[in-house]
Amino acid sequence: MKFKALILFMSAMICQSTALRASFTDM
């Protein structure tokens, strides 16, 4: 269960960093 939460957290961080990078390139 904890492992699943860790994967979910990691994917969320990756999504966030990708969105951040996209907004930076948009500027």
C-alpha positions as CSV (number, residue, x, y, z in Angstrom):
1,M,0.0,0.0,0.0
2,K,2.8,2.4,0.9
3,F,4.6,1.4,-2.3
4,K,1.5,2.3,-4.3
5,A,1.3,5.7,-2.6
6,L,5.0,6.3,-3.3
7,I,4.4,5.6,-7.1
8,L,1.4,7.9,-7.1
9,F,3.5,10.7,-5.4
10,M,6.4,10.2,-7.8
11,S,4.1,10.4,-10.9
12,A,2.4,13.5,-9.4
13,M,5.9,15.2,-9.0
14,I,6.8,14.3,-12.5
15,C,3.5,15.7,-13.8
16,Q,4.1,18.9,-11.8
17,S,7.7,19.4,-13.1
18,T,6.5,18.7,-16.7
19,A,3.8,21.3,-16.3
20,L,6.3,23.8,-14.8
21,R,8.7,23.2,-17.7
22,A,5.9,23.7,-20.2
23,S,4.8,27.0,-18.6
24,F,8.5,28.2,-18.6
25,T,8.8,27.4,-22.3
26,D,5.5,29.1,-22.9
27,M,7.0,32.3,-21.5
